[in-house]
Amino acid sequence: MASSSLLTAALLGFIYVSVVNHFRFARVNALKRKHGFTKNPKSYEDMTVEQAQQIEWHLAEWEFPWLFEFGWLFAFFQPASTPSLSIITSNSGHFVNKDRRIVHKRQQDTIVLMHAFMAQPLKSEYNSLALARINEHHANFTKINSDTMLYLIWIFWNGPVSWINAFGWRKLEGFEVHALWVFWRELALRMGLKYVPTTLAELDQWVKNYRKEHVYPHRQNNVLANGTLATFIFMMPDALKPMAKEAVYAILDKEILWAVGWLCLPRIHPYVRSTEGANEMGLFNFPSATYPTTPYYVAETFWSQWGPKAIMKRIRGMPIPDAQWYSDGVRWESIGPKRGIEEKQLQAESNVRRQARELMEANWGFRPPVSFQSRPLIKPLSRGYGSSGAEAFPDDIQPYDRKADLDSRVTSINDASA
């Protein structure tokens, strides 16, 4: 009897694993058949932006939603390795501040806007509003360098790729990795970057050059890293925070191996990353992030007030959606730090709407004007991707010195709330 039961269990297990294996690969196989992609890079070297975003949706909303999001959220730590990012970010007062509400709101604003420009179709109204809002904000920091932003773009491209390949139930295929760069390459241009590598090989070489020159210890690196860490472990009970810090350090140092989704059937519903439309007041609510801190812009519903997660938050005294977290919603153009003067705030919102219309109407490869520094940190390897002209670096441009004047160029940034 025992041997018969073991045989039955083994047979059922084999059948289940076979079914999982068949359905797990159904989506990626369907994409390859639809577009004619194979293991040969030539089959996808002319991939369109539309195809690339479809593949991004496939990975972020169906195949690896938790790992995908964790990959780019955890990438928030990497700016703490390069002073050109850590000084600007920490001195802005938005990500490092004694008032934790300012920090949490700024982080949630960033997540909302990033989810939007990834999840909403490129050139759509919502996608264009999200990008225009980011561009308007960056335009106020006249000490930001385009290369600093390019390195940040690489961080957010590389995060999901590296985490999925390390811990996912399968590794990404060549066309998927290529698609993510085609997608982020277009986003980078629409953020006004003056130089964007065309190929992954060019990107890889540029990153090596950048890291050689601009990744080094600096006092502000620790300031930003500690501020980011405090935000990440905010939801942890106080007794577990020391342990959580050690876990983060371990992941950052040697990437603890974890198993995600190896024996699970594929999702039957996509992971929802962004808003589906305006509410009855004409404002926009956004879904709670997978790894949330505070519930900014999350609607007050029965589930968000009394669901299992909400009850656990109530027990622990953690915030749930209500008016103080803007549960009524928000307008796209007002997401993010506010200007201190109402007239300047209204002008900023008008700028967002104007540029959003430009982005919706522009061809692929369009580069809007954003007030980045006039010279790069690293010499461009080529003309790069996208339109040329006044918004791109000239062919004979020379970079700034390695770090001789870094502090003087970035510590005197203009506060966007001024």
C-alpha positions, -999 to 999 in steps of 0.1 A, spaced: 0 0 0 28 24 9 47 18 -23 15 23 -43 9 56 -26 45 67 -33 42 57 -69 9 77 -73 24 107 -56 55 105 -79 33 102 -110 11 131 -100 42 152 -93 56 143 -127 24 153 -144 22 186 -125 58 195 -133 52 186 -170 20 208 -171 39 237 -154 68 233 -178 44 234 -208 24 265 -197 53 283 -182 70 286 -216 38 292 -235 40 330 -234 76 334 -244 72 308 -272 41 327 -285 61 359 -286 89 343 -306 65 328 -331 46 361 -334 77 382 -342 99 356 -357 126 360 -330 151 331 -326 185 327 -309 201 344 -338 206 381 -329 199 391 -365 163 380 -361 157 408 -336 183 435 -344 156 456 -361 131 453 -333 106 482 -331 99 502 -300 64 489 -300 76 453 -300 101 461 -272 74 475 -249 52 445 -255 81 423 -244 86 446 -214 50 441 -204 53 404 -209 82 402 -184 71 428 -159 34 420 -157 32 382 -165 65 363 -163 85 379 -134 65 407 -118 80 405 -83 116 399 -94 113 426 -121 100 452 -97 124 441 -69 153 444 -94 147 480 -103 137 491 -68 168 475 -53 187 495 -80 179 526 -59 210 516 -38 234 518 -67 234 557 -70 252 555 -36 282 542 -54 288 572 -76 292 607 -62 278 624 -94 245 608 -83 248 606 -45 257 643 -40 228 656 -61 203 631 -47 211 635 -10 215 673 -12 181 678 -29 165 671 5 140 648 -11 156 613 -5 175 622 26 156 643 51 148 642 89 112 645 79 105 609 68 72 619 52 91 640 26 114 610 19 85 585 16 65 608 -6 94 615 -29 101 578 -32 65 569 -39 63 598 -65 93 583 -83 78 548 -82 44 561 -95 60 579 -124 84 551 -133 56 526 -132 36 549 -155 62 554 -181 69 517 -182 34 504 -181 15 530 -201 20 528 -239 48 550 -252 34 582 -269 1 577 -250 -13 606 -229 -4 591 -195 30 579 -206 38 614 -220 26 632 -189 47 610 -166 78 616 -187 71 653 -190 67 656 -152 101 640 -147 117 662 -173 102 694 -158 116 684 -124 151 676 -137 151 709 -156 153 727 -123 185 710 -113 209 728 -136 239 708 -122 226 674 -134 248 659 -161 233 638 -190 258 611 -183 247 609 -147 212 602 -160 225 577 -185 242 557 -157 209 558 -138 191 545 -169 216 516 -171 210 508 -134 172 505 -140 178 485 -172 203 462 -155 185 456 -122 156 434 -136 179 416 -160 205 406 -134 179 396 -108 158 376 -131 189 358 -146 201 351 -111 169 340 -93 141 336 -119 126 303 -129 144 307 -163 170 331 -177 160 358 -201 164 351 -238 186 373 -260 156 390 -276 142 399 -242 174 415 -230 177 434 -263 140 445 -260 145 460 -226 174 481 -239 154 492 -270 127 503 -247 149 521 -222 169 536 -250 138 553 -263 128 564 -227 163 579 -223 159 601 -253 124 612 -242 141 623 -210 163 645 -230 197 627 -226 223 641 -249 241 608 -256 224 574 -256 243 543 -268 227 525 -298 237 489 -290 241 469 -259 278 464 -267 283 502 -269 263 506 -236 285 480 -219 317 497 -229 304 531 -219 294 518 -185 329 503 -180 344 537 -188 320 555 -165 325 532 -136 363 534 -140 362 572 -137 331 580 -115 325 551 -91 346 557 -60 341 564 -23 327 597 -12 311 608 21 278 615 4 276 579 -8 271 568 28 245 595 34 224 584 5 228 547 12 217 550 48 188 572 38 177 546 12 181 517 36 159 534 62 132 539 37 134 503 25 130 488 59 104 513 71 76 487 71 96 461 92 88 458 129 115 477 149 127 444 165 135 430 130 151 461 115 187 452 126 182 418 109 167 434 78 197 457 75 220 427 76 200 409 50 202 440 27 239 442 32 243 405 24 223 409 -8 243 439 -18 276 422 -12 270 387 -26 234 383 -37 217 357 -15 201 330 -38 164 327 -35 139 307 -54 109 325 -70 82 308 -90 101 277 -99 71 253 -95 42 277 -100 18 278 -129 18 311 -149 -3 340 -138 -39 342 -151 -41 380 -145 -13 406 -152 3 425 -124 -12 460 -125 15 487 -123 -3 519 -131 -36 537 -132 -64 527 -156 -80 561 -158 -93 591 -139 -116 586 -109 -150 604 -105 -132 636 -94 -110 637 -125 -79 627 -104 -58 596 -106 -53 568 -80 -25 544 -83 -21 508 -71 -1 500 -40 35 490 -49 46 454 -44 71 467 -18 54 498 -4 64 522 23 35 546 26 2 545 6 4 577 -14 -24 580 -40 -40 546 -31 -78 548 -32 -98 541 0 -116 508 -8 -129 481 14 -99 459 5 -73 487 12 -90 494 45 -100 460 58 -82 434 36 -56 410 53 -27 434 46 -46 464 59 -56 447 91 -20 437 97 -10 474 92 -37 485 116 -24 461 142 11 474 138 1 511 137 13 515 101 -4 539 76 -34 528 54 -49 549 26 -67 580 38 -69 618 30 -34 625 44 -19 602 18 -40 618 -10 -64 589 -13 -87 611 -34 -60 610 -61 -36 634 -78 -32 651 -112 -3 639 -133 14 673 -136 14 678 -98 31 645 -88 64 651 -71 80 680 -52 60 712 -52 73 747 -59 72 770 -29 54 798 -49 20 791 -63 28 810 -95 59 789 -102 39 757 -94 12 766 -120 38 775 -146 56 741 -139 23 722 -144 17 741 -176 51 732 -188 43 695 -181 12 696 -202 29 714 -230 58 689 -232 35 660 -229 17 671 -261 51 673 -278 60 638 -267 27 624 -279 32 639 -314 69 633 -318 85 605 -338 107 578 -323 142 592 -315 129 626 -304 150 643 -278 132 672 -259 152 700 -244 162 695 -207 187 717 -189 215 692 -185 251 703 -183 267 713 -216 296 688 -214 296 650 -206 314 632 -178 326 605 -202 335 610 -239 307 596 -261 316 565 -280 296 575 -311 269 599 -323 246 575 -304 209 568 -308 183 594 -317 180 628 -334 210 650 -336 209 688 -333 212 713 -305 200 689 -278 227 663 -285 264 665 -277 286 679 -306 310 655 -322 341 672 -308 328 676 -272 353 671 -244 342 657 -210 347 674 -176 378 665 -157 374 633 -137 364 647 -103 384 679 -98 354 701 -97 327 676 -89 317 690 -55 316 726 -67 294 716 -97 268 695 -78 266 707 -42 252 741 -52 221 726 -69 190 746 -71 163 732 -48 132 724 -70 109 736 -42 124 771 -44 
